[in-house]
């Protein structure tokens, strides 16, 4: 079950904070045994654009707490059956301390977090992070806390804007998807978005996506460019159609009862390193995405620019935005529009 870094059994109970006294000063060196042990999952391979930054984050925390908090990082959700949805359940019930998860899947536990992925809500990467680093991010974090989940909005990691990859030909307009099987992650907004385009959503987790495309279970996938590259989706999804229809990121979440047991001094160290790691990862991943079209083209993908206005028009005809506004409620919608401007 263990992924990249090994570690203790999931959900192992930490010792009480008083067991080892106050944390040593930075640079004093690690103690013989950690006061708190924990695990961090993410759903990408070790060579991905997220793994190394999470390792750096928790290495820094281990160093600056003198070894009092020891968190190991596990790629591909530690190879657990069920991938992200199961990891989310583990965070909720305390079997897992930390995870990174997109809002669309986190929405299964905290509905309003799906707003992060509302189609065509954000202009660009800077717009997303201004929202998450401000009142909108705090609103989502407060909603998560009410469900027993820690969210650190200052530690929102980048994945990228999502585009379509198809096996049958280029997607030039929304009508090209009509009747097609489109793979989506396990989030209701993803499924509703695809249905609004007259296509059929097929829910497949990231670990099984390559096989689903290779066998024809899905004819289309939609992902950030770096995800297409690191998961080799260019081998089974030849046509890349650029739409930028949704933003997708990795929220750093955790089991809130574990977090509140950490002394404030350790929480402050985690927040400091989480922000630094997220800022570095955002810049790194944006640079990757900026050059990824050329790299995917060099790997054989045939690239076209789709007409995004046809997608917006299809959503408007379907009543997509009105439906999700009613589902989220006026308070949540107002929090989103305060960051994005009017939607729909």
MIROMI-887848 format. One record per residue (C-alpha): residue number from 1; residue in one letter; chain; x, y, z. Coordinates in nm, 3 decimals. Layout:
// MIROMI-887848
+-----+----+----+---------+---------+---------+
!   i ! aa ! ch !      xx !      yy !      zz !
+-----+----+----+---------+---------+---------+
! NUM !  a !  A !       X !       Y !       Z !
...
+-----+----+----+---------+---------+---------+
END
This chain:
// MIROMI-887848
+-----+----+----+---------+---------+---------+
!   i ! aa ! ch !      xx !      yy !      zz !
+-----+----+----+---------+---------+---------+
!   1 !  x !  A !   0.000 !   0.000 !   0.000 !
!   2 !  x !  A !   0.288 !   0.238 !   0.052 !
!   3 !  x !  A !   0.392 !   0.472 !  -0.227 !
!   4 !  x !  A !   0.706 !   0.671 !  -0.273 !
!   5 !  x !  A !   0.834 !   0.721 !   0.074 !
!   6 !  x !  A !   0.721 !   0.441 !   0.304 !
!   7 !  x !  A !   0.596 !   0.538 !   0.648 !
!   8 !  x !  A !   0.381 !   0.434 !   0.940 !
!   9 !  x !  A !   0.035 !   0.276 !   0.917 !
!  10 !  x !  A !  -0.231 !   0.519 !   0.799 !
!  11 !  x !  A !  -0.409 !   0.695 !   1.082 !
!  12 !  x !  A !  -0.158 !   0.593 !   1.349 !
!  13 !  x !  A !  -0.248 !   0.788 !   1.661 !
!  14 !  x !  A !   0.006 !   1.057 !   1.750 !
!  15 !  x !  A !   0.144 !   1.097 !   2.098 !
!  16 !  x !  A !   0.011 !   1.379 !   2.312 !
!  17 !  x !  A !   0.177 !   1.717 !   2.252 !
!  18 !  x !  A !   0.320 !   1.720 !   2.602 !
!  19 !  x !  A !   0.519 !   1.401 !   2.549 !
!  20 !  x !  A !   0.833 !   1.571 !   2.422 !
!  21 !  x !  A !   0.816 !   1.926 !   2.551 !
!  22 !  x !  A !   0.853 !   2.236 !   2.331 !
!  23 !  x !  A !   0.989 !   2.217 !   1.978 !
!  24 !  x !  A !   1.362 !   2.284 !   1.944 !
!  25 !  x !  A !   1.478 !   2.591 !   1.760 !
!  26 !  x !  A !   1.532 !   2.569 !   1.386 !
!  27 !  x !  A !   1.865 !   2.413 !   1.306 !
!  28 !  x !  A !   1.893 !   2.236 !   1.642 !
!  29 !  x !  A !   1.857 !   1.899 !   1.470 !
!  30 !  x !  A !   1.594 !   1.625 !   1.484 !
!  31 !  x !  A !   1.495 !   1.445 !   1.802 !
!  32 !  x !  A !   1.526 !   1.070 !   1.827 !
!  33 !  x !  A !   1.156 !   1.012 !   1.758 !
!  34 !  x !  A !   0.884 !   1.234 !   1.607 !
!  35 !  x !  A !   0.603 !   1.352 !   1.826 !
!  36 !  x !  A !   0.360 !   1.337 !   1.531 !
!  37 !  x !  A !   0.374 !   1.098 !   1.236 !
!  38 !  x !  A !   0.154 !   1.147 !   0.933 !
!  39 !  x !  A !   0.116 !   1.069 !   0.564 !
!  40 !  x !  A !   0.055 !   1.287 !   0.260 !
!  41 !  x !  A !  -0.109 !   1.139 !  -0.052 !
!  42 !  x !  A !  -0.141 !   1.280 !  -0.402 !
!  43 !  x !  A !  -0.276 !   1.117 !  -0.718 !
!  44 !  x !  A !   0.010 !   1.177 !  -0.964 !
!  45 !  x !  A !   0.325 !   0.973 !  -1.042 !
!  46 !  x !  A !   0.652 !   1.044 !  -0.861 !
!  47 !  x !  A !   0.792 !   1.220 !  -1.168 !
!  48 !  x !  A !   0.497 !   1.459 !  -1.178 !
!  49 !  x !  A !   0.478 !   1.835 !  -1.126 !
!  50 !  x !  A !   0.351 !   1.796 !  -0.767 !
!  51 !  x !  A !   0.547 !   1.517 !  -0.597 !
!  52 !  x !  A !   0.882 !   1.688 !  -0.549 !
!  53 !  x !  A !   0.725 !   2.004 !  -0.411 !
!  54 !  x !  A !   0.531 !   1.809 !  -0.149 !
!  55 !  x !  A !   0.849 !   1.624 !  -0.051 !
!  56 !  x !  A !   1.025 !   1.962 !  -0.020 !
!  57 !  x !  A !   0.738 !   2.099 !   0.191 !
!  58 !  x !  A !   0.744 !   1.819 !   0.446 !
!  59 !  x !  A !   1.125 !   1.793 !   0.451 !
!  60 !  x !  A !   1.130 !   2.160 !   0.549 !
!  61 !  x !  A !   0.869 !   2.106 !   0.818 !
!  62 !  x !  A !   1.061 !   1.809 !   0.957 !
!  63 !  x !  A !   1.378 !   2.016 !   0.970 !
!  64 !  x !  A !   1.226 !   2.330 !   1.119 !
!  65 !  x !  A !   1.029 !   2.145 !   1.386 !
!  66 !  x !  A !   1.337 !   1.953 !   1.489 !
!  67 !  x !  A !   1.172 !   1.631 !   1.371 !
!  68 !  x !  A !   0.859 !   1.672 !   1.584 !
!  69 !  x !  A !   0.632 !   1.643 !   1.279 !
!  70 !  x !  A !   0.732 !   1.369 !   1.033 !
!  71 !  x !  A !   0.515 !   1.347 !   0.720 !
!  72 !  x !  A !   0.592 !   1.102 !   0.440 !
!  73 !  x !  A !   0.472 !   1.161 !   0.082 !
!  74 !  x !  A !   0.307 !   0.889 !  -0.129 !
!  75 !  x !  A !   0.252 !   0.915 !  -0.504 !
!  76 !  x !  A !  -0.058 !   0.771 !  -0.674 !
!  77 !  x !  A !  -0.245 !   0.776 !  -0.343 !
!  78 !  x !  A !  -0.019 !   0.506 !  -0.204 !
!  79 !  x !  A !  -0.172 !   0.262 !  -0.458 !
!  80 !  x !  A !  -0.488 !   0.226 !  -0.250 !
!  81 !  x !  A !  -0.793 !   0.084 !  -0.430 !
!  82 !  x !  A !  -1.033 !   0.364 !  -0.517 !
!  83 !  x !  A !  -0.772 !   0.639 !  -0.561 !
!  84 !  x !  A !  -0.892 !   0.994 !  -0.481 !
!  85 !  x !  A !  -1.249 !   0.922 !  -0.363 !
!  86 !  x !  A !  -1.122 !   0.662 !  -0.116 !
!  87 !  x !  A !  -0.837 !   0.892 !  -0.003 !
!  88 !  x !  A !  -1.096 !   1.162 !   0.066 !
!  89 !  x !  A !  -1.293 !   0.920 !   0.284 !
!  90 !  x !  A !  -0.971 !   0.835 !   0.467 !
!  91 !  x !  A !  -0.908 !   1.203 !   0.538 !
!  92 !  x !  A !  -1.261 !   1.239 !   0.669 !
!  93 !  x !  A !  -1.241 !   0.945 !   0.909 !
!  94 !  x !  A !  -0.881 !   1.001 !   1.020 !
!  95 !  x !  A !  -0.704 !   0.714 !   0.846 !
!  96 !  x !  A !  -0.507 !   0.969 !   0.639 !
!  97 !  x !  A !  -0.373 !   1.302 !   0.763 !
!  98 !  x !  A !  -0.301 !   1.498 !   0.440 !
!  99 !  x !  A !  -0.402 !   1.479 !   0.074 !
! 100 !  x !  A !  -0.407 !   1.703 !  -0.233 !
! 101 !  x !  A !  -0.735 !   1.705 !  -0.420 !
! 102 !  x !  A !  -0.914 !   1.906 !  -0.687 !
! 103 !  x !  A !  -1.230 !   2.091 !  -0.591 !
! 104 !  x !  A !  -1.442 !   1.878 !  -0.823 !
! 105 !  x !  A !  -1.377 !   1.565 !  -0.617 !
! 106 !  x !  A !  -1.357 !   1.741 !  -0.281 !
! 107 !  x !  A !  -1.711 !   1.855 !  -0.363 !
! 108 !  x !  A !  -1.835 !   1.506 !  -0.274 !
! 109 !  x !  A !  -1.769 !   1.605 !   0.089 !
! 110 !  x !  A !  -1.794 !   1.988 !   0.072 !
! 111 !  x !  A !  -2.024 !   2.084 !  -0.214 !
! 112 !  x !  A !  -1.914 !   2.447 !  -0.259 !
! 113 !  x !  A !  -1.554 !   2.350 !  -0.338 !
! 114 !  x !  A !  -1.674 !   2.240 !  -0.683 !
! 115 !  x !  A !  -1.700 !   2.611 !  -0.764 !
! 116 !  x !  A !  -1.324 !   2.610 !  -0.827 !
! 117 !  x !  A !  -1.389 !   2.423 !  -1.149 !
! 118 !  x !  A !  -1.689 !   2.614 !  -1.279 !
! 119 !  x !  A !  -1.644 !   2.629 !  -1.658 !
! 120 !  x !  A !  -1.499 !   2.956 !  -1.790 !
! 121 !  x !  A !  -1.508 !   3.121 !  -1.446 !
! 122 !  x !  A !  -1.141 !   3.223 !  -1.435 !
! 123 !  x !  A !  -0.946 !   3.417 !  -1.695 !
! 124 !  x !  A !  -0.599 !   3.283 !  -1.623 !
! 125 !  x !  A !  -0.371 !   3.139 !  -1.354 !
! 126 !  x !  A !  -0.317 !   3.473 !  -1.181 !
! 127 !  x !  A !  -0.693 !   3.521 !  -1.154 !
! 128 !  x !  A !  -0.733 !   3.179 !  -0.989 !
! 129 !  x !  A !  -0.467 !   3.236 !  -0.726 !
! 130 !  x !  A !  -0.581 !   3.588 !  -0.646 !
! 131 !  x !  A !  -0.920 !   3.430 !  -0.568 !
! 132 !  x !  A !  -0.781 !   3.141 !  -0.362 !
! 133 !  x !  A !  -0.538 !   3.364 !  -0.169 !
! 134 !  x !  A !  -0.822 !   3.604 !  -0.084 !
! 135 !  x !  A !  -1.178 !   3.597 !   0.057 !
! 136 !  x !  A !  -1.301 !   3.326 !  -0.181 !
! 137 !  x !  A !  -1.032 !   3.084 !  -0.061 !
! 138 !  x !  A !  -1.114 !   3.163 !   0.301 !
! 139 !  x !  A !  -1.484 !   3.099 !   0.229 !
! 140 !  x !  A !  -1.404 !   2.752 !   0.094 !
! 141 !  x !  A !  -1.171 !   2.678 !   0.387 !
! 142 !  x !  A !  -1.443 !   2.769 !   0.637 !
! 143 !  x !  A !  -1.690 !   2.542 !   0.457 !
! 144 !  x !  A !  -1.438 !   2.257 !   0.471 !
! 145 !  x !  A !  -1.379 !   2.313 !   0.843 !
! 146 !  x !  A !  -1.752 !   2.273 !   0.909 !
! 147 !  x !  A !  -1.718 !   1.924 !   0.759 !
! 148 !  x !  A !  -1.411 !   1.834 !   0.964 !
! 149 !  x !  A !  -1.165 !   1.891 !   0.680 !
! 150 !  x !  A !  -0.866 !   2.122 !   0.691 !
! 151 !  x !  A !  -0.805 !   2.329 !   0.379 !
! 152 !  x !  A !  -0.503 !   2.558 !   0.349 !
! 153 !  x !  A !  -0.603 !   2.799 !   0.068 !
! 154 !  x !  A !  -0.255 !   2.953 !   0.064 !
! 155 !  x !  A !  -0.135 !   2.605 !  -0.036 !
! 156 !  x !  A !  -0.346 !   2.566 !  -0.350 !
! 157 !  x !  A !  -0.118 !   2.395 !  -0.600 !
! 158 !  x !  A !  -0.138 !   2.432 !  -0.978 !
! 159 !  x !  A !  -0.252 !   2.171 !  -1.224 !
! 160 !  x !  A !  -0.371 !   2.388 !  -1.509 !
! 161 !  x !  A !  -0.663 !   2.473 !  -1.730 !
! 162 !  x !  A !  -0.825 !   2.169 !  -1.884 !
! 163 !  x !  A !  -0.842 !   2.088 !  -2.255 !
! 164 !  x !  A !  -0.985 !   1.804 !  -2.462 !
! 165 !  x !  A !  -0.791 !   1.511 !  -2.603 !
! 166 !  x !  A !  -0.973 !   1.283 !  -2.848 !
! 167 !  x !  A !  -0.900 !   0.967 !  -3.040 !
! 168 !  x !  A !  -1.151 !   1.015 !  -3.323 !
! 169 !  x !  A !  -1.048 !   1.357 !  -3.456 !
! 170 !  x !  A !  -1.017 !   1.723 !  -3.357 !
! 171 !  x !  A !  -1.278 !   1.888 !  -3.139 !
! 172 !  x !  A !  -1.329 !   2.221 !  -3.312 !
! 173 !  x !  A !  -1.663 !   2.312 !  -3.151 !
! 174 !  x !  A !  -1.895 !   2.184 !  -2.881 !
! 175 !  x !  A !  -2.108 !   1.997 !  -3.137 !
! 176 !  x !  A !  -1.813 !   1.764 !  -3.212 !
! 177 !  x !  A !  -1.861 !   1.602 !  -2.871 !
! 178 !  x !  A !  -2.230 !   1.516 !  -2.920 !
! 179 !  x !  A !  -2.288 !   1.148 !  -2.851 !
! 180 !  x !  A !  -1.926 !   1.080 !  -2.754 !
! 181 !  x !  A !  -1.810 !   0.907 !  -2.437 !
! 182 !  x !  A !  -1.603 !   1.161 !  -2.244 !
! 183 !  x !  A !  -1.396 !   1.051 !  -1.945 !
! 184 !  x !  A !  -1.442 !   1.267 !  -1.636 !
! 185 !  x !  A !  -1.317 !   1.246 !  -1.276 !
! 186 !  x !  A !  -1.564 !   1.152 !  -1.005 !
! 187 !  x !  A !  -1.730 !   1.492 !  -0.966 !
! 188 !  x !  A !  -2.090 !   1.588 !  -1.040 !
! 189 !  x !  A !  -2.002 !   1.917 !  -1.209 !
! 190 !  x !  A !  -1.778 !   1.733 !  -1.456 !
! 191 !  x !  A !  -2.061 !   1.498 !  -1.543 !
! 192 !  x !  A !  -2.316 !   1.779 !  -1.576 !
! 193 !  x !  A !  -2.077 !   1.981 !  -1.794 !
! 194 !  x !  A !  -2.035 !   1.691 !  -2.036 !
! 195 !  x !  A !  -2.410 !   1.623 !  -2.049 !
! 196 !  x !  A !  -2.471 !   1.991 !  -2.125 !
! 197 !  x !  A !  -2.256 !   1.936 !  -2.436 !
! 198 !  x !  A !  -2.480 !   1.644 !  -2.541 !
! 199 !  x !  A !  -2.202 !   1.394 !  -2.465 !
! 200 !  x !  A !  -2.196 !   1.099 !  -2.227 !
! 201 !  x !  A !  -1.973 !   1.120 !  -1.916 !
! 202 !  x !  A !  -1.771 !   0.812 !  -1.818 !
! 203 !  x !  A !  -1.628 !   0.832 !  -1.466 !
! 204 !  x !  A !  -1.275 !   0.687 !  -1.448 !
! 205 !  x !  A !  -1.005 !   0.762 !  -1.191 !
! 206 !  x !  A !  -0.671 !   0.891 !  -1.311 !
! 207 !  x !  A !  -0.489 !   0.562 !  -1.252 !
! 208 !  x !  A !  -0.725 !   0.378 !  -1.488 !
! 209 !  x !  A !  -0.758 !   0.651 !  -1.750 !
! 210 !  x !  A !  -0.490 !   0.531 !  -1.993 !
! 211 !  x !  A !  -0.652 !   0.188 !  -2.015 !
! 212 !  x !  A !  -1.000 !   0.336 !  -2.059 !
! 213 !  x !  A !  -0.878 !   0.535 !  -2.360 !
! 214 !  x !  A !  -0.676 !   0.246 !  -2.500 !
! 215 !  x !  A !  -0.974 !   0.007 !  -2.492 !
! 216 !  x !  A !  -1.229 !   0.258 !  -2.624 !
! 217 !  x !  A !  -1.428 !   0.280 !  -2.303 !
! 218 !  x !  A !  -1.382 !   0.655 !  -2.346 !
! 219 !  x !  A !  -1.318 !   0.834 !  -2.676 !
! 220 !  x !  A !  -1.234 !   1.169 !  -2.518 !
! 221 !  x !  A !  -1.050 !   1.288 !  -2.209 !
! 222 !  x !  A !  -1.019 !   1.638 !  -2.067 !
! 223 !  x !  A !  -0.722 !   1.728 !  -1.852 !
! 224 !  x !  A !  -0.451 !   1.980 !  -1.787 !
! 225 !  x !  A !  -0.165 !   1.954 !  -2.035 !
! 226 !  x !  A !   0.089 !   1.845 !  -1.776 !
! 227 !  x !  A !  -0.141 !   1.560 !  -1.673 !
! 228 !  x !  A !  -0.166 !   1.446 !  -2.036 !
! 229 !  x !  A !   0.213 !   1.447 !  -2.057 !
! 230 !  x !  A !   0.309 !   1.277 !  -1.731 !
! 231 !  x !  A !   0.041 !   1.007 !  -1.773 !
! 232 !  x !  A !   0.136 !   0.948 !  -2.141 !
! 233 !  x !  A !  -0.217 !   1.018 !  -2.262 !
! 234 !  x !  A !  -0.074 !   1.137 !  -2.594 !
! 235 !  x !  A !  -0.027 !   0.768 !  -2.678 !
! 236 !  x !  A !  -0.403 !   0.696 !  -2.666 !
! 237 !  x !  A !  -0.553 !   1.040 !  -2.734 !
! 238 !  x !  A !  -0.403 !   1.173 !  -3.057 !
! 239 !  x !  A !  -0.596 !   1.498 !  -3.108 !
! 240 !  x !  A !  -0.546 !   1.787 !  -2.865 !
! 241 !  x !  A !  -0.811 !   2.059 !  -2.877 !
! 242 !  x !  A !  -0.739 !   2.368 !  -2.671 !
! 243 !  x !  A !  -1.041 !   2.502 !  -2.484 !
! 244 !  x !  A !  -0.922 !   2.604 !  -2.134 !
! 245 !  x !  A !  -1.273 !   2.522 !  -2.020 !
! 246 !  x !  A !  -1.205 !   2.456 !  -1.649 !
! 247 !  x !  A !  -0.928 !   2.529 !  -1.404 !
! 248 !  x !  A !  -0.797 !   2.232 !  -1.210 !
! 249 !  x !  A !  -0.570 !   2.245 !  -0.907 !
! 250 !  x !  A !  -0.462 !   2.053 !  -0.601 !
! 251 !  x !  A !  -0.602 !   2.174 !  -0.268 !
! 252 !  x !  A !  -0.390 !   2.078 !   0.031 !
! 253 !  x !  A !  -0.643 !   1.926 !   0.269 !
! 254 !  x !  A !  -0.615 !   1.732 !   0.593 !
! 255 !  x !  A !  -0.794 !   1.560 !   0.877 !
! 256 !  x !  A !  -0.898 !   1.858 !   1.088 !
! 257 !  x !  A !  -0.885 !   1.681 !   1.429 !
! 258 !  x !  A !  -0.523 !   1.583 !   1.358 !
! 259 !  x !  A !  -0.442 !   1.943 !   1.264 !
! 260 !  x !  A !  -0.593 !   2.093 !   1.579 !
! 261 !  x !  A !  -0.383 !   1.858 !   1.792 !
! 262 !  x !  A !  -0.068 !   2.014 !   1.649 !
! 263 !  x !  A !   0.078 !   2.293 !   1.865 !
! 264 !  x !  A !   0.037 !   2.643 !   1.711 !
! 265 !  x !  A !   0.414 !   2.665 !   1.661 !
! 266 !  x !  A !   0.409 !   2.355 !   1.440 !
! 267 !  x !  A !   0.099 !   2.476 !   1.254 !
! 268 !  x !  A !   0.280 !   2.800 !   1.176 !
! 269 !  x !  A !   0.579 !   2.610 !   1.036 !
! 270 !  x !  A !   0.349 !   2.399 !   0.817 !
! 271 !  x !  A !   0.169 !   2.707 !   0.684 !
! 272 !  x !  A !   0.497 !   2.882 !   0.604 !
! 273 !  x !  A !   0.640 !   2.588 !   0.415 !
! 274 !  x !  A !   0.308 !   2.511 !   0.245 !
! 275 !  x !  A !   0.282 !   2.864 !   0.106 !
! 276 !  x !  A !   0.643 !   2.860 !  -0.014 !
! 277 !  x !  A !   0.603 !   2.519 !  -0.179 !
! 278 !  x !  A !   0.275 !   2.621 !  -0.346 !
! 279 !  x !  A !   0.420 !   2.944 !  -0.485 !
! 280 !  x !  A !   0.720 !   2.759 !  -0.626 !
! 281 !  x !  A !   0.505 !   2.481 !  -0.769 !
! 282 !  x !  A !   0.264 !   2.729 !  -0.931 !
! 283 !  x !  A !   0.547 !   2.903 !  -1.116 !
! 284 !  x !  A !   0.705 !   2.572 !  -1.217 !
! 285 !  x !  A !   0.380 !   2.422 !  -1.345 !
! 286 !  x !  A !   0.276 !   2.735 !  -1.534 !
! 287 !  x !  A !   0.610 !   2.726 !  -1.715 !
! 288 !  x !  A !   0.552 !   2.356 !  -1.793 !
! 289 !  x !  A !   0.204 !   2.426 !  -1.929 !
! 290 !  x !  A !   0.335 !   2.717 !  -2.137 !
! 291 !  x !  A !   0.569 !   2.486 !  -2.328 !
! 292 !  x !  A !   0.354 !   2.172 !  -2.315 !
! 293 !  x !  A !   0.168 !   2.231 !  -2.643 !
! 294 !  x !  A !   0.498 !   2.211 !  -2.831 !
! 295 !  x !  A !   0.609 !   1.906 !  -2.632 !
! 296 !  x !  A !   0.283 !   1.719 !  -2.687 !
! 297 !  x !  A !   0.291 !   1.810 !  -3.055 !
! 298 !  x !  A !   0.644 !   1.670 !  -3.076 !
! 299 !  x !  A !   0.509 !   1.348 !  -2.922 !
! 300 !  x !  A !   0.257 !   1.314 !  -3.205 !
! 301 !  x !  A !  -0.052 !   1.499 !  -3.087 !
! 302 !  x !  A !  -0.231 !   1.703 !  -3.354 !
! 303 !  x !  A !  -0.320 !   2.038 !  -3.197 !
! 304 !  x !  A !  -0.604 !   2.274 !  -3.280 !
! 305 !  x !  A !  -0.764 !   2.575 !  -3.112 !
! 306 !  x !  A !  -1.131 !   2.499 !  -3.042 !
! 307 !  x !  A !  -1.402 !   2.764 !  -3.056 !
! 308 !  x !  A !  -1.464 !   2.821 !  -2.685 !
! 309 !  x !  A !  -1.768 !   3.041 !  -2.758 !
! 310 !  x !  A !  -1.958 !   2.736 !  -2.885 !
! 311 !  x !  A !  -1.906 !   2.573 !  -2.544 !
! 312 !  x !  A !  -2.028 !   2.881 !  -2.359 !
! 313 !  x !  A !  -2.333 !   2.896 !  -2.583 !
! 314 !  x !  A !  -2.413 !   2.529 !  -2.521 !
! 315 !  x !  A !  -2.393 !   2.581 !  -2.144 !
! 316 !  x !  A !  -2.621 !   2.884 !  -2.167 !
! 317 !  x !  A !  -2.882 !   2.696 !  -2.373 !
! 318 !  x !  A !  -2.874 !   2.410 !  -2.124 !
! 319 !  x !  A !  -2.925 !   2.637 !  -1.820 !
! 320 !  x !  A !  -2.599 !   2.506 !  -1.670 !
! 321 !  x !  A !  -2.506 !   2.818 !  -1.472 !
! 322 !  x !  A !  -2.857 !   2.875 !  -1.337 !
! 323 !  x !  A !  -2.871 !   2.513 !  -1.224 !
! 324 !  x !  A !  -2.542 !   2.535 !  -1.036 !
! 325 !  x !  A !  -2.626 !   2.873 !  -0.887 !
! 326 !  x !  A !  -2.940 !   2.719 !  -0.740 !
! 327 !  x !  A !  -2.742 !   2.419 !  -0.616 !
! 328 !  x !  A !  -2.469 !   2.621 !  -0.444 !
! 329 !  x !  A !  -2.702 !   2.888 !  -0.306 !
! 330 !  x !  A !  -2.690 !   3.265 !  -0.326 !
! 331 !  x !  A !  -2.430 !   3.313 !  -0.051 !
! 332 !  x !  A !  -2.179 !   3.080 !  -0.217 !
! 333 !  x !  A !  -2.249 !   3.219 !  -0.564 !
! 334 !  x !  A !  -2.194 !   3.573 !  -0.437 !
! 335 !  x !  A !  -1.859 !   3.468 !  -0.286 !
! 336 !  x !  A !  -1.754 !   3.326 !  -0.622 !
! 337 !  x !  A !  -1.874 !   3.623 !  -0.829 !
! 338 !  x !  A !  -1.695 !   3.861 !  -0.593 !
! 339 !  x !  A !  -1.377 !   3.696 !  -0.721 !
! 340 !  x !  A !  -1.473 !   3.628 !  -1.084 !
! 341 !  x !  A !  -1.730 !   3.888 !  -1.181 !
! 342 !  x !  A !  -2.078 !   3.795 !  -1.312 !
! 343 !  x !  A !  -2.115 !   3.440 !  -1.446 !
! 344 !  x !  A !  -2.361 !   3.284 !  -1.685 !
+-----+----+----+---------+---------+---------+
END
